[in-house]
Amino acid sequence: MADVKIDKTIDARCSLGCPGPLMELISAIKNEEIGTVIELLSSEKDTSVSAPQWLSKAGQELIRVEEKGGYWSIVAKKVK
């Protein structure tokens, strides 16, 4: 997989319980410019499911979901 340039990282590991990380992602998608690539870091496994579901429903682009040693990295691009 080609490297993707991350424009904004939201570190929600251990600091926010579910659905906090998803709410942080939703807020970032609403506030960032079209074309912004956002990485959400979450220690909540449920976020690895709920974030992609929300992105699909909202018409945004999911780039990848990856487990990285005790946390999840969800990368998305704002497309509209």
Biopython code that builds the backbone (N, CA, C, O; Angstrom):
import numpy as np
from Bio.PDB.StructureBuilder import StructureBuilder

atoms = [
    (1, "MET", "N", (0.849, -1.186, 0.000)),
    (1, "MET", "CA", (0.000, 0.000, 0.000)),
    (1, "MET", "C", (0.888, 1.241, 0.000)),
    (1, "MET", "O", (1.823, 1.343, 0.795)),
    (2, "ALA", "N", (0.601, 2.154, -0.868)),
    (2, "ALA", "CA", (1.380, 3.386, -0.959)),
    (2, "ALA", "C", (1.169, 4.236, 0.292)),
    (2, "ALA", "O", (0.092, 4.233, 0.888)),
    (3, "ASP", "N", (2.219, 4.964, 0.675)),
    (3, "ASP", "CA", (2.096, 5.858, 1.819)),
    (3, "ASP", "C", (1.131, 6.989, 1.489)),
    (3, "ASP", "O", (1.082, 7.481, 0.362)),
    (4, "VAL", "N", (0.382, 7.381, 2.481)),
    (4, "VAL", "CA", (-0.596, 8.459, 2.351)),
    (4, "VAL", "C", (-0.133, 9.591, 3.238)),
    (4, "VAL", "O", (0.261, 9.366, 4.382)),
    (5, "LYS", "N", (-0.178, 10.809, 2.721)),
    (5, "LYS", "CA", (0.203, 11.974, 3.520)),
    (5, "LYS", "C", (-0.945, 12.322, 4.459)),
    (5, "LYS", "O", (-2.046, 12.652, 4.017)),
    (6, "ILE", "N", (-0.677, 12.245, 5.753)),
    (6, "ILE", "CA", (-1.672, 12.567, 6.777)),
    (6, "ILE", "C", (-1.610, 14.072, 7.033)),
    (6, "ILE", "O", (-0.543, 14.611, 7.328)),
    (7, "ASP", "N", (-2.751, 14.747, 6.920)),
    (7, "ASP", "CA", (-2.811, 16.187, 7.181)),
    (7, "ASP", "C", (-3.115, 16.499, 8.640)),
    (7, "ASP", "O", (-2.651, 17.506, 9.176)),
    (8, "LYS", "N", (-3.896, 15.636, 9.280)),
    (8, "LYS", "CA", (-4.308, 15.877, 10.673)),
    (8, "LYS", "C", (-4.395, 14.537, 11.384)),
    (8, "LYS", "O", (-4.950, 13.577, 10.849)),
    (9, "THR", "N", (-3.843, 14.474, 12.599)),
    (9, "THR", "CA", (-3.944, 13.272, 13.417)),
    (9, "THR", "C", (-4.723, 13.603, 14.681)),
    (9, "THR", "O", (-4.456, 14.600, 15.351)),
    (10, "ILE", "N", (-5.684, 12.751, 14.992)),
    (10, "ILE", "CA", (-6.463, 12.866, 16.223)),
    (10, "ILE", "C", (-6.053, 11.697, 17.109)),
    (10, "ILE", "O", (-6.328, 10.543, 16.780)),
    (11, "ASP", "N", (-5.404, 11.984, 18.218)),
    (11, "ASP", "CA", (-4.963, 10.940, 19.130)),
    (11, "ASP", "C", (-5.993, 10.790, 20.241)),
    (11, "ASP", "O", (-5.990, 11.550, 21.209)),
    (12, "ALA", "N", (-6.879, 9.799, 20.093)),
    (12, "ALA", "CA", (-7.926, 9.551, 21.076)),
    (12, "ALA", "C", (-7.650, 8.256, 21.842)),
    (12, "ALA", "O", (-8.570, 7.652, 22.395)),
    (13, "ARG", "N", (-6.386, 7.832, 21.875)),
    (13, "ARG", "CA", (-6.036, 6.615, 22.601)),
    (13, "ARG", "C", (-6.141, 6.846, 24.105)),
    (13, "ARG", "O", (-5.586, 7.805, 24.641)),
    (14, "CYS", "N", (-6.853, 5.960, 24.764)),
    (14, "CYS", "CA", (-6.980, 5.915, 26.227)),
    (14, "CYS", "C", (-7.596, 7.155, 26.853)),
    (14, "CYS", "O", (-7.905, 7.136, 28.044)),
    (15, "SER", "N", (-7.782, 8.203, 26.120)),
    (15, "SER", "CA", (-8.300, 9.428, 26.727)),
    (15, "SER", "C", (-9.816, 9.547, 26.612)),
    (15, "SER", "O", (-10.444, 10.241, 27.411)),
    (16, "LEU", "N", (-10.393, 8.896, 25.654)),
    (16, "LEU", "CA", (-11.836, 9.008, 25.425)),
    (16, "LEU", "C", (-12.449, 7.620, 25.328)),
    (16, "LEU", "O", (-11.947, 6.763, 24.601)),
    (17, "GLY", "N", (-13.536, 7.399, 26.059)),
    (17, "GLY", "CA", (-14.269, 6.144, 25.901)),
    (17, "GLY", "C", (-15.163, 6.223, 24.681)),
    (17, "GLY", "O", (-15.454, 7.307, 24.175)),
    (18, "CYS", "N", (-15.589, 5.074, 24.221)),
    (18, "CYS", "CA", (-16.481, 5.018, 23.072)),
    (18, "CYS", "C", (-17.786, 5.732, 23.422)),
    (18, "CYS", "O", (-18.295, 5.447, 24.506)),
    (19, "PRO", "N", (-18.372, 6.605, 22.653)),
    (19, "PRO", "CA", (-18.083, 6.916, 21.253)),
    (19, "PRO", "C", (-17.210, 8.156, 21.069)),
    (19, "PRO", "O", (-17.250, 8.776, 20.006)),
    (20, "GLY", "N", (-16.431, 8.527, 22.067)),
    (20, "GLY", "CA", (-15.602, 9.724, 21.989)),
    (20, "GLY", "C", (-14.717, 9.818, 20.759)),
    (20, "GLY", "O", (-14.722, 10.852, 20.091)),
    (21, "PRO", "N", (-13.947, 8.763, 20.429)),
    (21, "PRO", "CA", (-13.096, 8.851, 19.238)),
    (21, "PRO", "C", (-13.895, 9.111, 17.958)),
    (21, "PRO", "O", (-13.467, 9.893, 17.108)),
    (22, "LEU", "N", (-15.050, 8.461, 17.819)),
    (22, "LEU", "CA", (-15.888, 8.691, 16.635)),
    (22, "LEU", "C", (-16.377, 10.130, 16.601)),
    (22, "LEU", "O", (-16.407, 10.742, 15.533)),
    (23, "MET", "N", (-16.756, 10.676, 17.732)),
    (23, "MET", "CA", (-17.221, 12.065, 17.788)),
    (23, "MET", "C", (-16.095, 13.028, 17.395)),
    (23, "MET", "O", (-16.338, 14.044, 16.743)),
    (24, "GLU", "N", (-14.875, 12.703, 17.794)),
    (24, "GLU", "CA", (-13.713, 13.518, 17.395)),
    (24, "GLU", "C", (-13.518, 13.484, 15.881)),
    (24, "GLU", "O", (-13.234, 14.512, 15.267)),
    (25, "LEU", "N", (-13.670, 12.304, 15.280)),
    (25, "LEU", "CA", (-13.535, 12.167, 13.826)),
    (25, "LEU", "C", (-14.629, 12.945, 13.110)),
    (25, "LEU", "O", (-14.356, 13.648, 12.138)),
    (26, "ILE", "N", (-15.858, 12.825, 13.579)),
    (26, "ILE", "CA", (-16.972, 13.544, 12.960)),
    (26, "ILE", "C", (-16.723, 15.047, 13.007)),
    (26, "ILE", "O", (-16.940, 15.746, 12.017)),
    (27, "SER", "N", (-16.277, 15.534, 14.135)),
    (27, "SER", "CA", (-15.978, 16.958, 14.282)),
    (27, "SER", "C", (-14.888, 17.394, 13.304)),
    (27, "SER", "O", (-15.005, 18.445, 12.673)),
    (28, "ALA", "N", (-13.833, 16.596, 13.177)),
    (28, "ALA", "CA", (-12.738, 16.941, 12.263)),
    (28, "ALA", "C", (-13.222, 16.962, 10.817)),
    (28, "ALA", "O", (-12.878, 17.871, 10.061)),
    (29, "ILE", "N", (-14.019, 15.962, 10.428)),
    (29, "ILE", "CA", (-14.541, 15.919, 9.056)),
    (29, "ILE", "C", (-15.371, 17.170, 8.774)),
    (29, "ILE", "O", (-15.276, 17.748, 7.691)),
    (30, "LYS", "N", (-16.178, 17.586, 9.739)),
    (30, "LYS", "CA", (-17.021, 18.768, 9.548)),
    (30, "LYS", "C", (-16.201, 20.048, 9.436)),
    (30, "LYS", "O", (-16.576, 20.961, 8.700)),
    (31, "ASN", "N", (-15.085, 20.126, 10.159)),
    (31, "ASN", "CA", (-14.333, 21.377, 10.246)),
    (31, "ASN", "C", (-13.165, 21.517, 9.276)),
    (31, "ASN", "O", (-12.664, 22.624, 9.080)),
    (32, "GLU", "N", (-12.728, 20.432, 8.673)),
    (32, "GLU", "CA", (-11.575, 20.485, 7.773)),
    (32, "GLU", "C", (-12.011, 20.751, 6.334)),
    (32, "GLU", "O", (-13.180, 20.600, 5.981)),
    (33, "GLU", "N", (-11.050, 21.145, 5.525)),
    (33, "GLU", "CA", (-11.287, 21.417, 4.101)),
    (33, "GLU", "C", (-11.423, 20.108, 3.326)),
    (33, "GLU", "O", (-10.877, 19.081, 3.728)),
    (34, "ILE", "N", (-12.149, 20.154, 2.222)),
    (34, "ILE", "CA", (-12.242, 19.003, 1.326)),
    (34, "ILE", "C", (-10.832, 18.632, 0.873)),
    (34, "ILE", "O", (-10.026, 19.500, 0.536)),
    (35, "GLY", "N", (-10.550, 17.333, 0.871)),
    (35, "GLY", "CA", (-9.234, 16.839, 0.488)),
    (35, "GLY", "C", (-8.322, 16.540, 1.665)),
    (35, "GLY", "O", (-7.266, 15.932, 1.492)),
    (36, "THR", "N", (-8.720, 16.963, 2.871)),
    (36, "THR", "CA", (-7.909, 16.722, 4.062)),
    (36, "THR", "C", (-7.928, 15.237, 4.415)),
    (36, "THR", "O", (-8.985, 14.606, 4.437)),
    (37, "VAL", "N", (-6.741, 14.689, 4.691)),
    (37, "VAL", "CA", (-6.611, 13.303, 5.126)),
    (37, "VAL", "C", (-6.419, 13.309, 6.642)),
    (37, "VAL", "O", (-5.507, 13.948, 7.168)),
    (38, "ILE", "N", (-7.294, 12.588, 7.325)),
    (38, "ILE", "CA", (-7.327, 12.585, 8.788)),
    (38, "ILE", "C", (-7.044, 11.179, 9.290)),
    (38, "ILE", "O", (-7.621, 10.204, 8.808)),
    (39, "GLU", "N", (-6.149, 11.087, 10.265)),
    (39, "GLU", "CA", (-5.880, 9.813, 10.925)),
    (39, "GLU", "C", (-6.441, 9.887, 12.336)),
    (39, "GLU", "O", (-6.139, 10.815, 13.086)),
    (40, "LEU", "N", (-7.255, 8.910, 12.691)),
    (40, "LEU", "CA", (-7.803, 8.786, 14.037)),
    (40, "LEU", "C", (-7.103, 7.626, 14.715)),
    (40, "LEU", "O", (-7.097, 6.511, 14.191)),
    (41, "LEU", "N", (-6.510, 7.876, 15.880)),
    (41, "LEU", "CA", (-5.887, 6.833, 16.678)),
    (41, "LEU", "C", (-6.803, 6.557, 17.857)),
    (41, "LEU", "O", (-7.170, 7.476, 18.590)),
    (42, "SER", "N", (-7.176, 5.291, 18.046)),
    (42, "SER", "CA", (-8.106, 4.939, 19.112)),
    (42, "SER", "C", (-7.727, 3.601, 19.726)),
    (42, "SER", "O", (-7.376, 2.659, 19.016)),
    (43, "SER", "N", (-7.799, 3.522, 21.046)),
    (43, "SER", "CA", (-7.571, 2.251, 21.733)),
    (43, "SER", "C", (-8.875, 1.459, 21.867)),
    (43, "SER", "O", (-8.874, 0.345, 22.392)),
    (44, "GLU", "N", (-9.983, 2.029, 21.396)),
    (44, "GLU", "CA", (-11.297, 1.378, 21.431)),
    (44, "GLU", "C", (-11.492, 0.544, 20.166)),
    (44, "GLU", "O", (-11.578, 1.093, 19.067)),
    (45, "LYS", "N", (-11.561, -0.785, 20.317)),
    (45, "LYS", "CA", (-11.735, -1.653, 19.143)),
    (45, "LYS", "C", (-13.028, -1.328, 18.401)),
    (45, "LYS", "O", (-13.069, -1.414, 17.174)),
    (46, "ASP", "N", (-14.090, -0.953, 19.129)),
    (46, "ASP", "CA", (-15.368, -0.630, 18.490)),
    (46, "ASP", "C", (-15.232, 0.495, 17.464)),
    (46, "ASP", "O", (-15.985, 0.546, 16.491)),
    (47, "THR", "N", (-14.276, 1.392, 17.682)),
    (47, "THR", "CA", (-14.068, 2.496, 16.745)),
    (47, "THR", "C", (-13.634, 1.981, 15.372)),
    (47, "THR", "O", (-13.922, 2.608, 14.353)),
    (48, "SER", "N", (-12.943, 0.843, 15.348)),
    (48, "SER", "CA", (-12.486, 0.277, 14.071)),
    (48, "SER", "C", (-13.657, -0.195, 13.213)),
    (48, "SER", "O", (-13.502, -0.424, 12.014)),
    (49, "VAL", "N", (-14.828, -0.339, 13.835)),
    (49, "VAL", "CA", (-16.045, -0.708, 13.112)),
    (49, "VAL", "C", (-16.938, 0.511, 12.915)),
    (49, "VAL", "O", (-17.426, 0.754, 11.812)),
    (50, "SER", "N", (-17.152, 1.280, 13.985)),
    (50, "SER", "CA", (-18.105, 2.397, 13.913)),
    (50, "SER", "C", (-17.609, 3.537, 13.018)),
    (50, "SER", "O", (-18.412, 4.161, 12.325)),
    (51, "ALA", "N", (-16.309, 3.816, 13.022)),
    (51, "ALA", "CA", (-15.790, 4.906, 12.177)),
    (51, "ALA", "C", (-15.972, 4.595, 10.688)),
    (51, "ALA", "O", (-16.490, 5.442, 9.960)),
    (52, "PRO", "N", (-15.563, 3.404, 10.204)),
    (52, "PRO", "CA", (-15.808, 3.096, 8.789)),
    (52, "PRO", "C", (-17.290, 3.113, 8.418)),
    (52, "PRO", "O", (-17.650, 3.546, 7.323)),
    (53, "GLN", "N", (-18.150, 2.644, 9.326)),
    (53, "GLN", "CA", (-19.591, 2.675, 9.045)),
    (53, "GLN", "C", (-20.074, 4.112, 8.896)),
    (53, "GLN", "O", (-20.830, 4.423, 7.976)),
    (54, "TRP", "N", (-19.638, 4.989, 9.800)),
    (54, "TRP", "CA", (-20.067, 6.384, 9.720)),
    (54, "TRP", "C", (-19.515, 7.047, 8.455)),
    (54, "TRP", "O", (-20.233, 7.784, 7.780)),
    (55, "LEU", "N", (-18.252, 6.790, 8.134)),
    (55, "LEU", "CA", (-17.649, 7.383, 6.934)),
    (55, "LEU", "C", (-18.430, 6.985, 5.685)),
    (55, "LEU", "O", (-18.681, 7.823, 4.818)),
    (56, "SER", "N", (-18.813, 5.721, 5.587)),
    (56, "SER", "CA", (-19.585, 5.252, 4.437)),
    (56, "SER", "C", (-20.940, 5.956, 4.378)),
    (56, "SER", "O", (-21.359, 6.428, 3.321)),
    (57, "LYS", "N", (-21.612, 6.020, 5.514)),
    (57, "LYS", "CA", (-22.923, 6.670, 5.579)),
    (57, "LYS", "C", (-22.839, 8.157, 5.228)),
    (57, "LYS", "O", (-23.751, 8.707, 4.610)),
    (58, "ALA", "N", (-21.738, 8.802, 5.625)),
    (58, "ALA", "CA", (-21.560, 10.236, 5.396)),
    (58, "ALA", "C", (-20.988, 10.545, 4.011)),
    (58, "ALA", "O", (-20.859, 11.713, 3.643)),
    (59, "GLY", "N", (-20.643, 9.507, 3.242)),
    (59, "GLY", "CA", (-20.111, 9.722, 1.902)),
    (59, "GLY", "C", (-18.665, 10.179, 1.883)),
    (59, "GLY", "O", (-18.225, 10.833, 0.937)),
    (60, "GLN", "N", (-17.930, 9.837, 2.921)),
    (60, "GLN", "CA", (-16.511, 10.188, 2.992)),
    (60, "GLN", "C", (-15.680, 8.967, 2.616)),
    (60, "GLN", "O", (-16.196, 7.849, 2.582)),
    (61, "GLU", "N", (-14.401, 9.175, 2.334)),
    (61, "GLU", "CA", (-13.544, 8.085, 1.856)),
    (61, "GLU", "C", (-12.752, 7.457, 2.992)),
    (61, "GLU", "O", (-12.013, 8.146, 3.695)),
    (62, "LEU", "N", (-12.903, 6.158, 3.170)),
    (62, "LEU", "CA", (-12.079, 5.400, 4.107)),
    (62, "LEU", "C", (-10.840, 4.939, 3.351)),
    (62, "LEU", "O", (-10.944, 4.256, 2.332)),
    (63, "ILE", "N", (-9.680, 5.310, 3.848)),
    (63, "ILE", "CA", (-8.432, 4.911, 3.188)),
    (63, "ILE", "C", (-7.922, 3.598, 3.768)),
    (63, "ILE", "O", (-7.551, 2.693, 3.020)),
    (64, "ARG", "N", (-7.899, 3.486, 5.099)),
    (64, "ARG", "CA", (-7.468, 2.223, 5.704)),
    (64, "ARG", "C", (-7.836, 2.174, 7.186)),
    (64, "ARG", "O", (-8.020, 3.194, 7.849)),
    (65, "VAL", "N", (-7.933, 0.934, 7.669)),
    (65, "VAL", "CA", (-8.089, 0.640, 9.093)),
    (65, "VAL", "C", (-6.987, -0.351, 9.417)),
    (65, "VAL", "O", (-6.860, -1.382, 8.757)),
    (66, "GLU", "N", (-6.190, -0.042, 10.429)),
    (66, "GLU", "CA", (-5.039, -0.877, 10.727)),
    (66, "GLU", "C", (-4.835, -0.971, 12.238)),
    (66, "GLU", "O", (-4.876, 0.037, 12.944)),
    (67, "GLU", "N", (-4.615, -2.190, 12.721)),
    (67, "GLU", "CA", (-4.283, -2.373, 14.130)),
    (67, "GLU", "C", (-2.778, -2.207, 14.285)),
    (67, "GLU", "O", (-1.999, -2.783, 13.525)),
    (68, "LYS", "N", (-2.376, -1.418, 15.273)),
    (68, "LYS", "CA", (-0.957, -1.117, 15.482)),
    (68, "LYS", "C", (-0.616, -1.282, 16.962)),
    (68, "LYS", "O", (-0.640, -0.305, 17.710)),
    (69, "GLY", "N", (-0.305, -2.481, 17.387)),
    (69, "GLY", "CA", (0.184, -2.709, 18.742)),
    (69, "GLY", "C", (-0.641, -2.105, 19.860)),
    (69, "GLY", "O", (-0.135, -1.279, 20.620)),
    (70, "GLY", "N", (-1.888, -2.496, 19.977)),
    (70, "GLY", "CA", (-2.714, -2.043, 21.080)),
    (70, "GLY", "C", (-3.636, -0.875, 20.774)),
    (70, "GLY", "O", (-4.388, -0.437, 21.644)),
    (71, "TYR", "N", (-3.590, -0.374, 19.572)),
    (71, "TYR", "CA", (-4.530, 0.683, 19.181)),
    (71, "TYR", "C", (-4.841, 0.554, 17.694)),
    (71, "TYR", "O", (-4.201, -0.208, 16.970)),
    (72, "TRP", "N", (-5.827, 1.308, 17.264)),
    (72, "TRP", "CA", (-6.285, 1.279, 15.874)),
    (72, "TRP", "C", (-5.968, 2.605, 15.200)),
    (72, "TRP", "O", (-6.081, 3.668, 15.810)),
    (73, "SER", "N", (-5.573, 2.531, 13.943)),
    (73, "SER", "CA", (-5.370, 3.707, 13.103)),
    (73, "SER", "C", (-6.412, 3.656, 11.996)),
    (73, "SER", "O", (-6.433, 2.729, 11.186)),
    (74, "ILE", "N", (-7.275, 4.668, 11.973)),
    (74, "ILE", "CA", (-8.295, 4.785, 10.938)),
    (74, "ILE", "C", (-7.972, 6.032, 10.137)),
    (74, "ILE", "O", (-7.937, 7.134, 10.684)),
    (75, "VAL", "N", (-7.737, 5.864, 8.844)),
    (75, "VAL", "CA", (-7.360, 6.999, 7.988)),
    (75, "VAL", "C", (-8.493, 7.249, 6.994)),
    (75, "VAL", "O", (-8.964, 6.337, 6.315)),
    (76, "ALA", "N", (-8.909, 8.499, 6.931)),
    (76, "ALA", "CA", (-10.034, 8.879, 6.066)),
    (76, "ALA", "C", (-9.723, 10.185, 5.345)),
    (76, "ALA", "O", (-8.889, 10.976, 5.785)),
    (77, "LYS", "N", (-10.406, 10.387, 4.236)),
    (77, "LYS", "CA", (-10.254, 11.635, 3.471)),
    (77, "LYS", "C", (-11.615, 12.299, 3.342)),
    (77, "LYS", "O", (-12.606, 11.658, 2.991)),
    (78, "LYS", "N", (-11.645, 13.598, 3.631)),
    (78, "LYS", "CA", (-12.876, 14.361, 3.447)),
    (78, "LYS", "C", (-13.032, 14.621, 1.952)),
    (78, "LYS", "O", (-12.172, 15.242, 1.327)),
    (79, "VAL", "N", (-14.137, 14.140, 1.385)),
    (79, "VAL", "CA", (-14.345, 14.285, -0.055)),
    (79, "VAL", "C", (-15.529, 15.196, -0.410)),
    (79, "VAL", "O", (-15.722, 15.550, -1.573)),
    (80, "LYS", "N", (-16.305, 15.564, 0.589)),
    (80, "LYS", "CA", (-17.424, 16.488, 0.306)),
    (80, "LYS", "C", (-17.749, 17.304, 1.526)),
    (80, "LYS", "O", (-18.656, 18.135, 1.490)),
]
sb = StructureBuilder()
sb.init_structure("model")
sb.init_model(0)
sb.init_chain("A")
sb.init_seg("    ")
for serial, (resi, resn, name, xyz) in enumerate(atoms, 1):
    if name == "N":
        sb.init_residue(resn, " ", resi, " ")
    sb.init_atom(name, np.array(xyz, "f"), 0.0, 1.0, " ", f" {name:<3s}", serial, name[0])
structure = sb.get_structure()
